Amino acid sequence: MLKKLKSGDLVVALYVLAAFVMLIVPIPNWLLDVLLAINMSVAFSVLFSAMFSKEALDMSFFPTMLLFTTLFRISLNVSSTRLILVSGDPGNVVTTFGNFVGGGDLVMGVIVFAILLIVQFMVINKGSERVAEVTARFTLDAMPGKQMAIDADLNTGAIDDAEAKRRRDKIQEEASFFGSMDGAVKYVKGDATAGLLISAVNLVGGVLMGMFRRGLDFSGALNTYAVLTIGDGLVSAIPSLLISLATGILVTKGSKDADFGNVLIKQIFGLPKALYIVGGTLIVLGILTPLQKFIFIPLGVFFIMTGRKMSTTMATASVEQQVEAEEAAEAEEIRKPENVTALLQVDPIELEFGYGIIPLADANQGGDLLDRVVMIRRQIALELGTVVPIIRLRDNIQLNPNQYIIKIKGIQTSMGEILFDHYMAMNPGYVEEEITGIPTTEPAFQLPAIWITEGQRERAESVGYTVVDPPSIIATHLTEVIRQHIAELLTRQDVQSLVDNLKESNPSIVEELVPKLLGLGEIQKVLQNLLSEGISIRDLLTIFESLADHATATRDTDLLTEYVRQSLKRAISNKYFAGSNMVSVLTLDPKLEQDIMASVKQSEQGAYITLDPERIRAMLDNLKKGINKLEELGASPIVLTSPIVRMYFKKLTEDYYRDLVVVSYNEVESDVELQSVGMVSA
């Protein structure tokens, strides 16, 4: 039978059996000494195991352990009491504790014993009992929430079935453990009470046995048996105190993944500022008070030096931790499979530049390109009423040092090159004296220009040149590219944000229009049509009201765009005709307008024009002559058409004349005076 028992089971069985044997069978004093030493060793083992366990469940059998150690300790008390009362010689351990701890003084021994009992009863036992009770209550209350969290993680795929089962089992174990601890703490409290009562029995019984059995007088019997009683009480109380302390540590353990000692030292002595204050306080007390200087001043210096060392250690650890984190991240990036999803991400707007332009984007080197990018987004938001997506700036070593490129949705749309520490000078047409420089082309508007040095800047400005610095060149170029592509940058999510913003102040118009009359995609198309011709959508309320008025009659986004433009005629007139008494424009030949309308065909994908290509070519040639005439007059190229033809004429010409402005009569305020300087025919 014994062969089938494991060694651990055999040791526990013998431990419990020895406790029952000691309750019945008298044992010699030498064996009592051995068992008392074992009892003290077990108590220290339990204490340090509780201290250095990672979490409370590492000692899940602690409640059972409390029961066994309590039973064993009470059995030792019974055996020692028997020896004290029968022979007056309970062995070396009890006698030594009685004489050594009390220093040979009965009164001192009684005081030390009383203090020990007070600490155990009033501080450790009482506190451990309360903490165990509260911990058990909170653990049981938290069980439903933890179970729901596990189910949620399992449903979302964050964990698998095995991990969910492991977590559920752990929750059950925690509930069982802390529930058992709540009751097991009563063992510790009862053990201390029993030890106190046994000590009282030893003292009274010993005095009586000494007087009536051994013929001692009262004083002799009191001295003899009081010392033995104190020794016996201390031998039992000290292991009991250690077990009580282990119980308190286990139920108050807060960290689940750190060593007790390291964490405790770090939390007490890990803040250099606190150590400096403590050290300074001790030094001041040593200097300004009668306290011993040779104690307080060196101790204060020690705290200051420790704080200094901790500060250095923390700085070094921080650097090492940062380096390790970077190395770990790099290693993990190398080890993990390629994340294809991340490669699919496309930035709406990118500005890539060579290493020679990096100082312009580095604020530490005085560059303000980042600030200018922020201003670009603000400027376009005010001008066009839409939010520009985040502009990604990054250096590209594959580019020439002074080269930069602008990408829209990952595709390069424009590029430019600058000379660092140079300025670009452009002739507006009325310079008094030309200056020498490196010929170039302004990247945003393709105007001829020259690069000049810092020393030439003042002279160039004085003779009439327009002089700009490299950051302004890049910022202007980027702004123009964004303006050209702002329509395609407007996403459905952006439209949803605009709708939500309008809904806060005008919920009725939003509820009427979306989604009852128009969907989000249709509104997006109308707004894109407006932005593609440079019309601001900032007055979103007017736009939505116009859409709500006409969406019941048609859902053609091109026609709806024309209706919206007519409702925005004040803004359009102010944009193209403000500040001039008489505006020169081109008009369309009525015959051409009729032919264009006759060639319009409708399909499921929208309207298209079937006008003869030769007539389109003749119309474009005629249009070019009219535009040249307007430029000679210093006027902007503007063509005035009837409302029904405007959008079709714009479609015919937008691929050839990007900057051509086409407006209808209904988009011009009545107080604007127009002068036709030519008629476009075909």
Helices and strands as residue ranges (DSSP letters): G 2-4, H 7-24, H 29-52, G 56-59, H 62-86, H 92-96, I 97-101, H 102-102, H 106-118, I 119-125, H 126-156, H 161-212, H 218-251, H 260-269, H 272-288, H 293-335, H 340-343, E 349-353, G 355-357, H 358-361, G 363-365, H 369-384, E 391-395, E 403-408, E 411-417, E 423-426, E 438-442, E 447-452, H 454-462, E 466-468, H 470-489, H 492-505, H 507-513, H 520-532, H 540-550, H 557-567, H 569-577, E 583-588, H 590-598, E 600-603, E 606-609, H 613-632, E 638-641, H 643-653, E 661-664, G 665-667, E 674-680
